[in-house]
């Protein structure tokens, strides 16, 4: 039976869960992953360039198969071999195990881009439904083209178009031309987000309040005729 002392002395090999999650997506099979884990084990024990025979013995595979697996990891840019100077100022080879995370990072970025595209597509679909819901009828082909042009040609965001639609509905203007004028007005002011529009509206309201307050507090003075002392006939 394995004693606790032996278990502790054996230590552990640290492997990121990213590798276990993404190994298939970066083109690795289970045996290649195990080879990577063995290289990581040797690395964390201070053996940065283990001999083929050492690895093959642990994995119970032939030295030829072991060599093929390492070559595969090199070709797939999962690992790399670097040459460094040791403490004795002598050159020695080392397996660099970090390139795998560049591969994983690339896959993760691709997944995020796909998710963003799907989200944008869903947002656009919801936008068309929102117009039909507010207008209380299906959109005509010309109206669909107009909204699509706002998105593709004018590069207005779904958020901005939705805000313009809400502004139009509040003014009971169920017209794409009216909404287009709102969008053009915001574009001239370089208003691109909900926050930009809120700040602009707050600024305009403050200006109106200040002007109203100034008008109400102005004192109306009586007109006093000027007496011409030089041409006076009074003695």
C-alpha positions in Angstrom: 0.0 0.0 0.0 1.3 3.5 -0.9 2.5 5.3 2.2 1.6 9.0 2.7 5.3 9.9 2.8 5.8 8.4 -0.7 2.8 10.2 -2.0 4.1 13.6 -0.7 7.6 13.0 -1.9 6.3 12.2 -5.4 4.9 15.7 -5.6 2.4 16.8 -8.3 2.6 18.0 -11.9 0.8 21.3 -12.6 -1.1 21.4 -15.9 -3.5 24.2 -16.8 -7.1 23.1 -17.4 -7.0 25.1 -20.6 -4.9 22.3 -22.1 -7.4 19.7 -21.0 -10.3 21.7 -22.3 -8.9 22.8 -25.7 -6.5 19.9 -26.7 -8.9 18.6 -29.3 -9.5 22.0 -30.8 -5.7 22.6 -31.2 -5.3 19.3 -33.0 -4.0 17.0 -30.3 -5.0 13.4 -29.5 -4.8 11.8 -26.0 -1.4 10.3 -26.5 0.1 13.6 -27.6 -1.4 15.3 -24.5 0.1 12.6 -22.3 3.5 13.2 -23.9 3.1 16.9 -23.2 2.2 16.2 -19.6 5.3 13.9 -19.2 7.5 16.7 -20.6 5.9 19.1 -18.1 6.5 16.6 -15.3 10.2 16.3 -16.1 10.4 20.1 -16.5 8.9 20.8 -13.1 11.4 18.3 -11.7 14.3 20.3 -13.2 15.0 18.0 -16.1 14.4 20.4 -19.0 15.5 18.0 -21.8 14.8 14.4 -20.8 16.2 11.6 -22.9 13.9 9.7 -25.2 14.6 6.5 -23.3 13.4 8.0 -20.0 10.1 9.2 -21.5 9.5 6.0 -23.4 10.0 3.9 -20.3 7.5 5.9 -18.3 4.9 5.8 -21.1 5.5 2.2 -21.9 6.0 2.9 -25.6 8.9 2.3 -28.0 11.6 4.9 -28.3 10.7 5.3 -31.9 7.1 6.1 -31.0 8.2 8.5 -28.3 10.4 10.3 -30.9 7.4 10.5 -33.3 5.2 12.0 -30.6 7.7 14.7 -29.8 8.2 15.5 -33.5 4.5 15.8 -33.8 4.3 18.3 -30.9 7.1 20.3 -32.5 5.5 20.3 -36.0 2.1 21.4 -34.5 4.0 24.2 -32.6 2.8 22.9 -29.2 6.4 22.9 -27.9 9.7 24.2 -29.1 13.4 23.5 -28.5 15.5 26.4 -27.3 19.2 26.6 -26.5 20.3 28.4 -23.3 23.4 28.9 -21.3 23.4 27.1 -17.9 25.0 28.1 -14.7 28.3 26.7 -15.9 28.0 29.0 -19.0 27.6 26.0 -21.2 24.9 25.7 -23.8 22.1 23.1 -23.3 18.8 22.4 -25.0 15.5 22.8 -23.3 11.9 22.0 -24.2 9.9 25.2 -24.2 6.3 24.2 -23.3 4.7 27.6 -23.6 3.8 27.7 -27.4 0.7 25.6 -26.7 -0.9 28.5 -24.9 -0.5 30.7 -28.0 -2.4 28.0 -29.9 -5.1 27.9 -27.3 -5.3 31.7 -27.2 -5.8 31.8 -30.9 -8.7 29.3 -30.7 -10.3 31.2 -27.8 -10.1 34.4 -29.8 -11.8 32.7 -32.8 -14.5 31.4 -30.5 -15.1 34.9 -29.1 -15.3 36.3 -32.7 -17.9 33.7 -33.6 -19.9 34.4 -30.5 -19.9 38.2 -31.3 -21.0 37.5 -34.8 -23.9 35.3 -33.6 -24.8 38.0 -31.0 -24.8 40.7 -33.6 -27.0 38.6 -35.9 -29.4 38.0 -33.1 -29.4 41.7 -32.2 -30.2 42.6 -35.9 -33.0 40.1 -36.0 -34.5 41.5 -32.8 -34.2 45.0 -34.2 -36.4 44.2 -37.2 -39.0 42.6 -34.9 -38.8 45.7 -32.6 -39.7 48.0 -35.6 -42.6 45.7 -36.6 -43.9 45.6 -33.0 -43.7 49.4 -32.6 -45.2 50.1 -36.0 -47.9 47.5 -35.5 -47.4 46.0 -38.9 -44.9 44.0 -41.0 -42.1 46.2 -42.6 -42.1 46.7 -46.3 -39.2 45.6 -48.4 -38.0 49.2 -48.8 -38.2 49.7 -45.0 -36.2 46.5 -44.5 -33.6 47.8 -47.0 -33.4 51.2 -45.2 -32.8 49.6 -41.8 -30.2 47.3 -43.3 -28.5 50.2 -44.9 -28.3 52.0 -41.5 -26.5 48.9 -40.2 -24.2 48.1 -43.1 -23.6 51.3 -45.0 -24.0 54.0 -42.3 -22.5 51.7 -39.6 -25.1 52.7 -37.0 -25.2 50.4 -34.1 -28.3 48.4 -33.1 -28.3 50.3 -29.9 -28.3 53.7 -31.6 -31.1 52.7 -34.1 -33.2 51.4 -31.2 -32.8 54.7 -29.3 -33.7 56.7 -32.4 -36.8 54.4 -32.8 -37.8 55.1 -29.2 -37.3 58.8 -29.7 -39.6 58.8 -32.7 -42.3 56.7 -31.0 -42.2 59.2 -28.0 -43.0 61.9 -30.6 -45.6 59.7 -32.2 -43.7 59.8 -35.5 -44.0 56.3 -37.1 -41.7 57.1 -40.0 -38.3 55.9 -41.0 -37.6 59.3 -42.5 -38.1 60.9 -39.1 -35.8 58.3 -37.5 -33.2 58.9 -40.3 -33.2 62.6 -39.4 -32.6 61.7 -35.7 -29.7 59.5 -36.6 -28.2 62.2 -38.9 -28.5 64.7 -36.1 -26.8 62.4 -33.7 -24.1 61.6 -36.2 -23.3 65.4 -36.7 -22.9 65.7 -32.9 -20.8 62.5 -32.9 -23.2 60.8 -30.5 -22.7 57.1 -30.8 -23.8 55.5 -27.6 -26.7 55.7 -25.2 -24.5 57.5 -22.7 -23.5 60.1 -25.3 -27.2 60.8 -26.0 -28.1 61.0 -22.4 -25.3 63.5 -21.7 -26.3 65.6 -24.7 -30.0 65.6 -23.6 -29.0 66.5 -20.1 -26.8 69.3 -21.4 -29.7 70.7 -23.5 -32.1 70.5 -20.6 -29.7 72.4 -18.3 -29.3 75.1 -20.9 -33.1 75.4 -21.2 -33.4 75.6 -17.4 -30.7 78.2 -17.1 -32.3 80.3 -19.8 -35.7 80.0 -18.2 -34.3 80.9 -14.8 -32.5 83.9 -16.2 -35.6 85.2 -17.9 -37.8 84.8 -14.8 -35.3 86.6 -12.5 -34.7 89.6 -14.7 -36.1 92.7 -13.1 -38.3 94.8 -15.3 -37.3 98.5 -14.6 -39.7 101.4 -15.2 -38.8 103.8 -18.0 -37.7 107.2 -16.6 -37.6 110.1 -19.1 -34.3 112.0 -19.3 -34.6 115.7 -18.4 -32.7 118.0 -20.7 -31.2 120.5 -18.3 -29.4 122.6 -21.0 -32.5 123.4 -23.0 -34.8 123.8 -20.1 -37.0 127.0 -20.1 -37.4 127.0 -16.4 -35.8 129.9 -14.7 
